C-alpha cells in the first residue's frame, strides 16, 4: 500500500519538518508541498491524493475554509500551533489534528491511524464489489454478495433470498454454492441454510434472526458457527 499525500502550510520550515517525517514512513509518498493555497487546490483538482496535511492558520485562507473547497474525497490531517482549532477540525471529520511543534512519535501514530482507515475502506470496497453468478430462469444471473440475506437449500435447488429483490431459484447444491462463497463472510448453519455474517441481527435459542426470518442452527454445524462468531468479536 502507498498513501499519496501533499502538504499545505504557509511556513516553509513547517513543511521541511513534515517532509523529513514523511521520508521515514515507507508506505507514505509525499508528492508535493505548497505554501500557496490556490496552487495546492489547482494540484488537487488535477491529481487527487489520499491524504492532505493542512495548516489551519494561513494568511490567505484558513485551513477550515480550504477544507470545504477540496474537490475529491481526501483524508485531512490538520496542523497548527493553536490548540483552540482542534474541536473545529474534528467537526469537519478530520483524520487527526497535529499540534506544532509536531513530534515524530505523534506523527507516526497519526500515520498508523490513516493506514488503518484506508485498509478498512479497501476491505469494505472489496466486499462491495464481490458477486456471484448463478444459472436461474434460463439465464446467468449476477448477484452482489452484499445483497444476499440467506440461502435456503431444497434438494437439488437453492432459494437465494436477496435484499429488496425477488428470490432467485437456482438448480444447484448447497455444497456447490458453499465453494463459491467467501468462507470468512458466509456460514453454513444447517444442512438447508447458509447465512452472511454481516446480515445477522441477533442469535437466540439456536435461532438466527435476519430481518423477519428465523433460521435454525443445527447441532452438526453449531460448533463451527460459534467458533466463527467468536473470531468476529
C-alpha positions as YAML, in Angstrom:
chain: A
units: angstrom
residues:
- id: 1
  name: UNK
  ca: [0.00, 0.00, 0.00]
- id: 2
  name: UNK
  ca: [1.18, 3.51, -0.86]
- id: 3
  name: UNK
  ca: [-0.55, 6.55, 0.60]
- id: 4
  name: UNK
  ca: [-0.24, 9.54, -1.72]
- id: 5
  name: UNK
  ca: [-0.09, 12.88, 0.11]
- id: 6
  name: UNK
  ca: [0.53, 16.59, -0.27]
- id: 7
  name: UNK
  ca: [1.07, 19.29, 2.36]
- id: 8
  name: UNK
  ca: [-0.08, 22.92, 2.52]
- id: 9
  name: UNK
  ca: [1.47, 25.33, 5.01]
- id: 10
  name: UNK
  ca: [2.45, 28.98, 4.59]
- id: 11
  name: UNK
  ca: [5.64, 28.37, 6.62]
- id: 12
  name: UNK
  ca: [8.48, 26.57, 4.71]
- id: 13
  name: UNK
  ca: [10.18, 25.34, 7.94]
- id: 14
  name: UNK
  ca: [6.96, 23.52, 8.93]
- id: 15
  name: UNK
  ca: [6.86, 21.86, 5.50]
- id: 16
  name: UNK
  ca: [10.52, 20.82, 5.86]
- id: 17
  name: UNK
  ca: [9.71, 19.05, 9.15]
- id: 18
  name: UNK
  ca: [6.77, 17.22, 7.52]
- id: 19
  name: UNK
  ca: [8.94, 16.20, 4.56]
- id: 20
  name: UNK
  ca: [11.54, 14.78, 6.94]
- id: 21
  name: UNK
  ca: [8.93, 12.78, 8.87]
- id: 22
  name: UNK
  ca: [7.28, 11.50, 5.67]
- id: 23
  name: UNK
  ca: [10.58, 10.18, 4.29]
- id: 24
  name: UNK
  ca: [10.81, 7.85, 7.29]
- id: 25
  name: UNK
  ca: [7.41, 6.21, 6.61]
- id: 26
  name: UNK
  ca: [7.87, 3.65, 3.81]
- id: 27
  name: UNK
  ca: [4.18, 3.49, 2.79]
- id: 28
  name: UNK
  ca: [3.82, 7.30, 2.60]
- id: 29
  name: UNK
  ca: [4.56, 9.20, -0.61]
- id: 30
  name: UNK
  ca: [4.59, 12.97, -0.06]
- id: 31
  name: UNK
  ca: [4.27, 14.05, -3.68]
- id: 32
  name: UNK
  ca: [4.45, 17.82, -3.29]
- id: 33
  name: UNK
  ca: [4.36, 20.64, -0.75]
- id: 34
  name: UNK
  ca: [2.72, 24.05, -1.12]
- id: 35
  name: UNK
  ca: [2.92, 27.41, 0.60]
- id: 36
  name: UNK
  ca: [0.09, 28.90, -1.51]
- id: 37
  name: UNK
  ca: [-3.49, 27.64, -1.17]
- id: 38
  name: UNK
  ca: [-4.53, 28.37, -4.77]
- id: 39
  name: UNK
  ca: [-1.63, 26.26, -6.13]
- id: 40
  name: UNK
  ca: [-2.50, 23.37, -3.78]
- id: 41
  name: UNK
  ca: [-6.15, 23.48, -4.86]
- id: 42
  name: UNK
  ca: [-5.16, 23.53, -8.54]
- id: 43
  name: UNK
  ca: [-2.96, 20.46, -7.97]
- id: 44
  name: UNK
  ca: [-5.71, 18.59, -6.07]
- id: 45
  name: UNK
  ca: [-8.20, 19.16, -8.91]
- id: 46
  name: UNK
  ca: [-5.76, 17.62, -11.39]
- id: 47
  name: UNK
  ca: [-4.08, 14.98, -9.20]
- id: 48
  name: UNK
  ca: [-6.31, 13.53, -6.43]
- id: 49
  name: UNK
  ca: [-4.41, 12.26, -3.39]
- id: 50
  name: UNK
  ca: [-5.29, 10.09, -0.38]
- id: 51
  name: UNK
  ca: [-4.11, 12.49, 2.29]
- id: 52
  name: UNK
  ca: [-3.63, 16.22, 2.83]
- id: 53
  name: UNK
  ca: [-1.57, 17.79, 5.62]
- id: 54
  name: UNK
  ca: [-3.30, 21.13, 6.08]
- id: 55
  name: UNK
  ca: [-2.25, 24.10, 8.20]
- id: 56
  name: UNK
  ca: [-5.25, 25.86, 9.74]
- id: 57
  name: UNK
  ca: [-3.83, 29.32, 10.38]
- id: 58
  name: UNK
  ca: [-2.73, 30.72, 6.99]
- id: 59
  name: UNK
  ca: [-2.91, 34.39, 5.93]
- id: 60
  name: UNK
  ca: [-4.70, 33.98, 2.59]
- id: 61
  name: UNK
  ca: [-7.31, 31.38, 3.66]
- id: 62
  name: UNK
  ca: [-7.93, 29.34, 6.80]
- id: 63
  name: UNK
  ca: [-7.41, 25.60, 6.57]
- id: 64
  name: UNK
  ca: [-11.03, 25.20, 7.66]
- id: 65
  name: UNK
  ca: [-12.26, 27.15, 4.59]
- id: 66
  name: UNK
  ca: [-9.76, 25.39, 2.31]
- id: 67
  name: UNK
  ca: [-11.07, 22.02, 3.53]
- id: 68
  name: UNK
  ca: [-14.54, 22.93, 2.20]
- id: 69
  name: UNK
  ca: [-13.11, 23.52, -1.30]
- id: 70
  name: UNK
  ca: [-11.39, 20.13, -1.69]
- id: 71
  name: UNK
  ca: [-12.80, 18.60, -4.91]
- id: 72
  name: UNK
  ca: [-12.37, 14.90, -4.07]
- id: 73
  name: UNK
  ca: [-12.77, 12.71, -1.02]
- id: 74
  name: UNK
  ca: [-9.43, 13.27, 0.69]
- id: 75
  name: UNK
  ca: [-8.36, 12.47, 4.24]
- id: 76
  name: UNK
  ca: [-7.15, 15.55, 6.07]
- id: 77
  name: UNK
  ca: [-4.73, 15.94, 8.96]
- id: 78
  name: UNK
  ca: [-4.82, 19.48, 10.32]
- id: 79
  name: UNK
  ca: [-1.57, 21.00, 11.58]
- id: 80
  name: UNK
  ca: [-1.43, 24.20, 13.64]
- id: 81
  name: UNK
  ca: [0.21, 25.90, 16.58]
- id: 82
  name: UNK
  ca: [-3.17, 26.85, 18.05]
- id: 83
  name: UNK
  ca: [-4.95, 24.17, 20.07]
- id: 84
  name: UNK
  ca: [-8.27, 26.05, 20.09]
- id: 85
  name: UNK
  ca: [-8.80, 24.98, 16.45]
- id: 86
  name: UNK
  ca: [-8.81, 21.28, 17.35]
- id: 87
  name: UNK
  ca: [-12.54, 21.00, 18.05]
- id: 88
  name: UNK
  ca: [-13.49, 22.67, 14.79]
- id: 89
  name: UNK
  ca: [-11.02, 20.45, 12.96]
- id: 90
  name: UNK
  ca: [-12.66, 17.29, 14.27]
- id: 91
  name: UNK
  ca: [-16.12, 18.70, 13.46]
- id: 92
  name: UNK
  ca: [-15.00, 18.61, 9.83]
- id: 93
  name: UNK
  ca: [-14.25, 14.87, 10.13]
- id: 94
  name: UNK
  ca: [-10.50, 15.35, 10.06]
- id: 95
  name: UNK
  ca: [-8.48, 12.16, 10.37]
- id: 96
  name: UNK
  ca: [-6.29, 13.76, 13.01]
- id: 97
  name: UNK
  ca: [-5.06, 17.03, 14.46]
- id: 98
  name: UNK
  ca: [-1.33, 17.63, 14.97]
- id: 99
  name: UNK
  ca: [-0.26, 20.42, 17.26]
- id: 100
  name: UNK
  ca: [3.00, 22.18, 16.36]
- id: 101
  name: UNK
  ca: [5.80, 21.59, 17.11]
- id: 102
  name: UNK
  ca: [4.96, 18.09, 15.86]
- id: 103
  name: UNK
  ca: [6.93, 15.23, 17.40]
- id: 104
  name: UNK
  ca: [7.91, 12.21, 15.32]
- id: 105
  name: UNK
  ca: [6.16, 9.66, 17.63]
- id: 106
  name: UNK
  ca: [2.93, 11.67, 17.38]
- id: 107
  name: UNK
  ca: [3.31, 11.90, 13.60]
- id: 108
  name: UNK
  ca: [3.83, 8.11, 13.31]
- id: 109
  name: UNK
  ca: [0.77, 7.49, 15.48]
- id: 110
  name: UNK
  ca: [-1.26, 9.64, 13.10]
- id: 111
  name: UNK
  ca: [0.06, 7.74, 10.06]
- id: 112
  name: UNK
  ca: [-0.91, 4.39, 11.59]
- id: 113
  name: UNK
  ca: [-4.43, 5.75, 12.07]
- id: 114
  name: UNK
  ca: [-4.61, 6.81, 8.41]
- id: 115
  name: UNK
  ca: [-3.22, 3.47, 7.25]
- id: 116
  name: UNK
  ca: [-5.77, 1.53, 9.33]
- id: 117
  name: UNK
  ca: [-8.63, 3.62, 7.93]
- id: 118
  name: UNK
  ca: [-7.52, 3.09, 4.30]
- id: 119
  name: UNK
  ca: [-7.15, -0.67, 4.87]
- id: 120
  name: UNK
  ca: [-10.66, -0.78, 6.34]
- id: 121
  name: UNK
  ca: [-12.13, 1.15, 3.40]
- id: 122
  name: UNK
  ca: [-10.31, -1.10, 0.89]
- id: 123
  name: UNK
  ca: [-11.64, -4.20, 2.64]
- id: 124
  name: UNK
  ca: [-15.20, -2.83, 2.63]
- id: 125
  name: UNK
  ca: [-14.92, -1.90, -1.03]
- id: 126
  name: UNK
  ca: [-13.66, -5.39, -1.85]
- id: 127
  name: UNK
  ca: [-16.75, -6.91, -0.21]
- id: 128
  name: UNK
  ca: [-18.99, -4.39, -2.02]
- id: 129
  name: UNK
  ca: [-17.52, -5.41, -5.37]
- id: 130
  name: UNK
  ca: [-17.87, -9.18, -4.91]
- id: 131
  name: UNK
  ca: [-20.64, -11.04, -6.70]
- id: 132
  name: UNK
  ca: [-21.90, -14.47, -7.60]
- id: 133
  name: UNK
  ca: [-23.04, -15.85, -10.98]
- id: 134
  name: UNK
  ca: [-25.80, -18.49, -10.86]
- id: 135
  name: UNK
  ca: [-27.96, -20.11, -13.52]
- id: 136
  name: UNK
  ca: [-31.65, -19.36, -12.98]
- id: 137
  name: UNK
  ca: [-34.67, -18.78, -15.28]
- id: 138
  name: UNK
  ca: [-32.62, -19.89, -18.31]
- id: 139
  name: UNK
  ca: [-30.16, -17.04, -17.63]
- id: 140
  name: UNK
  ca: [-26.83, -16.47, -15.93]
- id: 141
  name: UNK
  ca: [-27.69, -14.09, -13.09]
- id: 142
  name: UNK
  ca: [-25.23, -11.80, -11.33]
- id: 143
  name: UNK
  ca: [-25.96, -11.41, -7.60]
- id: 144
  name: UNK
  ca: [-23.92, -8.99, -5.42]
- id: 145
  name: UNK
  ca: [-22.80, -10.82, -2.28]
- id: 146
  name: UNK
  ca: [-23.62, -7.80, -0.12]
- id: 147
  name: UNK
  ca: [-27.32, -8.14, -1.06]
- id: 148
  name: UNK
  ca: [-27.77, -11.80, -0.07]
- id: 149
  name: UNK
  ca: [-29.93, -12.20, 3.06]
- id: 150
  name: UNK
  ca: [-29.64, -16.00, 3.29]
- id: 151
  name: UNK
  ca: [-29.57, -19.11, 1.11]
- id: 152
  name: UNK
  ca: [-32.05, -21.96, 1.51]
- id: 153
  name: UNK
  ca: [-31.39, -25.46, 0.18]
- id: 154
  name: UNK
  ca: [-34.20, -27.63, -1.25]
- id: 155
  name: UNK
  ca: [-32.82, -30.96, -2.53]
- id: 156
  name: UNK
  ca: [-31.06, -30.03, -5.81]
- id: 157
  name: UNK
  ca: [-32.41, -26.49, -5.80]
- id: 158
  name: UNK
  ca: [-31.47, -23.34, -3.92]
- id: 159
  name: UNK
  ca: [-33.52, -20.31, -2.99]
- id: 160
  name: UNK
  ca: [-31.27, -17.26, -2.77]
- id: 161
  name: UNK
  ca: [-33.10, -14.63, -0.73]
- id: 162
  name: UNK
  ca: [-31.94, -11.16, -1.82]
- id: 163
  name: UNK
  ca: [-32.50, -7.78, -0.20]
- id: 164
  name: UNK
  ca: [-35.20, -5.73, -1.98]
- id: 165
  name: UNK
  ca: [-35.34, -8.20, -4.87]
- id: 166
  name: UNK
  ca: [-37.25, -11.25, -5.97]
- id: 167
  name: UNK
  ca: [-35.90, -14.55, -4.59]
- id: 168
  name: UNK
  ca: [-33.71, -16.37, -7.12]
- id: 169
  name: UNK
  ca: [-34.33, -20.12, -7.54]
- id: 170
  name: UNK
  ca: [-31.28, -21.92, -8.95]
- id: 171
  name: UNK
  ca: [-30.59, -25.57, -9.76]
- id: 172
  name: UNK
  ca: [-27.51, -26.01, -7.60]
- id: 173
  name: UNK
  ca: [-26.42, -27.91, -4.49]
- id: 174
  name: UNK
  ca: [-25.52, -26.41, -1.13]
- id: 175
  name: UNK
  ca: [-22.03, -27.91, -1.47]
- id: 176
  name: UNK
  ca: [-21.50, -26.23, -4.85]
- id: 177
  name: UNK
  ca: [-22.60, -22.77, -3.69]
- id: 178
  name: UNK
  ca: [-20.58, -23.05, -0.46]
- id: 179
  name: UNK
  ca: [-17.44, -23.49, -2.58]
- id: 180
  name: UNK
  ca: [-18.24, -20.26, -4.45]
- id: 181
  name: UNK
  ca: [-18.81, -18.12, -1.33]
- id: 182
  name: UNK
  ca: [-16.02, -16.48, 0.72]
- id: 183
  name: UNK
  ca: [-15.71, -18.58, 3.90]
- id: 184
  name: UNK
  ca: [-14.91, -15.53, 6.04]
- id: 185
  name: UNK
  ca: [-18.22, -13.85, 5.15]
- id: 186
  name: UNK
  ca: [-20.72, -16.73, 4.93]
- id: 187
  name: UNK
  ca: [-21.50, -19.59, 7.32]
- id: 188
  name: UNK
  ca: [-23.46, -22.79, 6.84]
- id: 189
  name: UNK
  ca: [-25.61, -23.17, 9.96]
- id: 190
  name: UNK
  ca: [-27.90, -26.03, 8.90]
- id: 191
  name: UNK
  ca: [-28.00, -28.61, 6.11]
- id: 192
  name: UNK
  ca: [-30.58, -26.31, 4.48]
- id: 193
  name: UNK
  ca: [-29.29, -22.81, 5.34]
- id: 194
  name: UNK
  ca: [-26.28, -20.55, 4.66]
- id: 195
  name: UNK
  ca: [-26.18, -17.05, 6.19]
- id: 196
  name: UNK
  ca: [-23.98, -14.00, 5.59]
- id: 197
  name: UNK
  ca: [-22.27, -12.98, 8.84]
- id: 198
  name: UNK
  ca: [-22.90, -9.28, 8.17]
- id: 199
  name: UNK
  ca: [-26.69, -9.71, 7.99]
- id: 200
  name: UNK
  ca: [-27.15, -11.49, 11.35]
- id: 201
  name: UNK
  ca: [-29.14, -9.23, 13.68]
- id: 202
  name: UNK
  ca: [-29.26, -11.50, 16.74]
- id: 203
  name: UNK
  ca: [-28.98, -15.14, 17.84]
- id: 204
  name: UNK
  ca: [-31.32, -16.60, 20.43]
- id: 205
  name: UNK
  ca: [-32.28, -20.18, 21.40]
- id: 206
  name: UNK
  ca: [-30.34, -21.65, 18.47]
- id: 207
  name: UNK
  ca: [-32.15, -19.37, 16.03]
- id: 208
  name: UNK
  ca: [-30.57, -16.69, 13.82]
- id: 209
  name: UNK
  ca: [-32.65, -13.59, 13.15]
- id: 210
  name: UNK
  ca: [-32.27, -11.84, 9.78]
- id: 211
  name: UNK
  ca: [-34.95, -9.26, 9.00]
- id: 212
  name: UNK
  ca: [-38.27, -11.06, 9.60]
- id: 213
  name: UNK
  ca: [-36.77, -14.54, 9.15]
- id: 214
  name: UNK
  ca: [-35.78, -17.03, 11.85]
- id: 215
  name: UNK
  ca: [-33.13, -19.51, 10.68]
- id: 216
  name: UNK
  ca: [-32.31, -22.60, 12.78]
- id: 217
  name: UNK
  ca: [-28.79, -23.62, 13.82]
- id: 218
  name: UNK
  ca: [-28.44, -27.40, 13.70]
- id: 219
  name: UNK
  ca: [-26.26, -29.37, 16.13]
- id: 220
  name: UNK
  ca: [-23.88, -30.58, 13.41]
- id: 221
  name: UNK
  ca: [-22.98, -27.01, 12.35]
- id: 222
  name: UNK
  ca: [-23.27, -25.26, 15.71]
- id: 223
  name: UNK
  ca: [-19.65, -25.66, 16.89]
- id: 224
  name: UNK
  ca: [-18.05, -24.31, 13.67]
- id: 225
  name: UNK
  ca: [-20.54, -21.46, 13.52]
- id: 226
  name: UNK
  ca: [-19.92, -20.39, 17.14]
- id: 227
  name: UNK
  ca: [-16.15, -20.51, 16.55]
- id: 228
  name: UNK
  ca: [-16.63, -18.19, 13.58]
- id: 229
  name: UNK
  ca: [-18.79, -15.83, 15.68]
- id: 230
  name: UNK
  ca: [-16.08, -15.65, 18.35]
- id: 231
  name: UNK
  ca: [-13.44, -14.75, 15.75]
- id: 232
  name: UNK
  ca: [-15.66, -11.88, 14.56]
- id: 233
  name: UNK
  ca: [-15.90, -10.40, 18.06]
...
